[in-house]
Amino acid sequence: MITKTNSHVYMVNNQATMEDEIDVDSNNDMAERVINHLNSIIKNPITIDDFSIITSTTNSLDRNVSPVHYVESEHCLGLESWCVKQVFRYSQVQILKLRKMIIKRPTTEDVENLNKYINVALLIQAEVNTFWNIKRELFTYLSYEQEMHFTKLVLSYKPKSLQAYTYRVWLINKQQQCNYSEVLANEFLIIKKAVAASANNYHGWNHRIWCMEKLFPLIHDSNIIIDELIYSQEFISQHVSEHSGFHYRQYAVRQFKHKMFASEKLTQILHNFRFVDYYHTIMPLDNEGHNNIDVKSFVMTNHYLNLLLYELFEVCKQLHVYYPGHEAIWYHRRFIFYEIISLLNNIYGINRHTMQSVSLVCNLGRENENMNMESDGRLLVMHESKLYKNLVRYEQNFISFLCTNNKNNESDTRNIEKHQRWLMHCLRIDLNANISLNNGEVLFQL
């Protein structure tokens, strides 16, 4: 027998359950409409450049307004934040359900619906690897151009999404024939926007390196390296604390060394950089007083040396003066010194790397018996070269200049001390040494 009280509780609970079911159905209907609206815009031939979640706590459906915002004139797409959770949950359920159906018997309609839900889910949460892997499974049904456009849209909202970059790499590798120059230019534009939108975008810069490693060799245009040097210099001058940007700058500098070949733009850029022939200040002579080096090696080594000196005397100097105390600049300075000394070692036949790695020397912080660098006659000859002595003298004067002008900057003081210790232990450059130069031997002033 049901008492009056129990009967009342039963009716209340039953009514609450029915209301919950109505709310769920209502949310599902709303999510479906939002997903269809978003996908109809994404498929629009007009390019959409940006997607974002718009902060909003008010349910716009109460005002009979769609939570999807599309500004066609600016090619921007947005979704109000109040419905994000419901839309993502609904998409997730539909993805898992449709995937089971497609595994058994795939149909074009099911594939299109599955991709529709995956697109919206990844726009909201780009870190879900499972959804990207399902896209790979469906690729035979999808369009390469639309998928590249979709990942671009994802990166506009999540510029650090490793999954989106990885998927772009996978898509490019799937293409057997394409205009690689156009692909590379497009990737550079996307990465430029991504690294500008998000600080320390490690994955974005790594993707740019991948493009240089995989796509650049297929194009054979040395102007690309020059353009990357110009772009990376502009970037680090505006983002002086971004280690990722400096790392890419160092990569571009090394690419100049390994993959350069003649071009009109190269000649123009070198002229604009006011490069001169410093190579005569370091080339060793044979017993008869002649330089034993072929012309091509002479030209390329001189170009690379000039780039390193420009990096030290122009780029690093300006960054140190205008932005004191930034550790990333000092790390970049060490890279330049390491490259210059490595270049000198190669010219004078000093095989530092075969005798002992620089990293191990840094860790030991002392002389190694196998190296015996001071007793090597070739090292002494290098230390007496005009360029080496000028380089040490310049660094002595520059450190003195910074100590005088930035004496109240504790961070820069610590960086200077670290830099001096690094030069001594890793490159055997003693800034306390007395360097004597005649008037005719001075190559560059502070």
C-alpha positions, 0 to 999 in steps of 0.5 A, a space after each residue: 500500500 502506498 501512503 499519501 506521503 510516499 505517493 507524493 514523493 514518487 510523483 515528484 521524483 518521476 516529474 523531476 526525471 521527466 524534466 531531466 530527460 526533456 533538458 537532455 533532449 533539448 540540449 542535444 537538439 541545441 548541440 545538433 543545430 550548433 554543430 550543423 551551423 558551424 560545419 555549414 560555415 566551415 565548408 563555405 568556399 570563402 576562407 575563414 581565417 580565425 576561430 575563437 571561443 567567445 566568453 559569454 555566461 548568458 544563454 543566447 537561445 533565450 533571446 532566440 539568437 544563435 551562439 554561433 557568430 560569423 563575421 564574413 567581412 573579417 573571415 572570423 568564426 566564433 562560438 559562445 562559451 556557455 554552450 561549449 560543454 554541451 556541444 563537446 559532450 554531444 559530439 563525443 557521444 556521436 563520434 564513438 557511436 558512429 565510429 562503431 557503425 563505420 567499422 562494421 559497414 561504412 557509408 558516405 553519409 555516416 563518414 560525413 556525419 562523423 567528420 562533422 562531429 570531429 571537426 567541432 570537437 577538435 575546434 573546441 578541444 584540439 588535444 584529443 589524439 583519438 579524434 585526429 587518428 579517426 580523421 586519418 582513418 577517414 582520409 580516403 573520404 576527405 579532401 586534402 584542401 579542406 583538411 589543411 584549411 581545417 587545421 589552419 582554423 584549429 591553429 588560429 585558436 590553439 596556436 600551440 597544438 602539437 596534434 594539429 601540426 603533426 596532422 599537417 605534416 601527415 597530410 603533406 607527406 600523403 601528397 605525392 605531387 604538389 607545388 612545394 613552393 606554394 606549400 612552404 609559403 603557406 606553412 610559413 604564413 601559418 607559423 608566423 601567425 601562430 608564433 606571433 599569437 602565442 609566446 614561446 611556441 615551441 611546436 610552431 618553431 619546430 614545424 618551421 624547422 621541419 618545413 626547412 628540412 623536408 620542403 626546402 630541399 625540394 625547391 632549391 632556392 637559396 633566397 628562402 634562407 636569406 628570407 628566413 634570416 631576415 624574418 628571424 632577426 625581426 622576430 628576436 628583436 621584438 621577442 627578446 626573451 623567447 628562446 624558441 625564436 633564438 633557437 630557430 635563428 641559430 638554425 637559420 644561421 647554420 642553414 646558411 653555412 650548409 645549404 648556400 649557393 649563389 643567387 642575386 639576392 644573396 649578393 644584394 643582402 651581403 652588400 646591405 650587411 656591409 660584409 667585407 673580406 675578413 678571410 685573409 685575416 685567418 687563412 693559414 699559409 703553407 711553407 712557401 707562403 701560399 694559401 692552400 684553399 680552393 676558391 669555392 671554399 674560400 667564398 662560402 667560408 668568407 660569407 659564413 664568417 661575415 654572417 657570424 661577425 654581423 650577428 655578433 657586432 650588429 644583432 647581439 650588440 643592439 639587443 644587449 644595449 636596448 634589452 639588458 638582462 635577458 638571458 636568451 640574448 647571452 645564450 645566442 651570443 655563446 652560440 655565435 662564439 662557438 660557431 666562430 671558434 669552430 670555423 677557426 678550428 676547421 681552418 687550422 686543423 684543430 680536431 677538438 670534437 674528435 679529442 673531447 666533446 665541448 659539453 664534457 669539457 663544460 661539465 669537467 671545468 678543467 683541462 683534459 689530459 687527452 686534449 693538451 690544447 695549450 701544447 698544440 702548435 696549431 692552436 698557438 698559430 690560431 691564437 696569433 691570427 689577426 681575427 682571433 686577437 681582434 675577436 678577444 679584444 672586442 669581447 673585452 671592450 664590450 664586456 667592459 662597456 656593459 659593466 659600466 653602463 649596466 652596473 645597476 642591473 644585477 641580472 646582467 651582471 650575473 649573465 656577464 660572469 656566466 659568459 666569462 666562465 663559459 668562454 674560459 672553460 668551453 672555448 679556452 678564451 681568457 678575457 683577462 689576457 693581455 692582447 696586443 694589437 698594432 694600429 694596422 691590425 685593428 679590424 673592428 671597433 666597439 
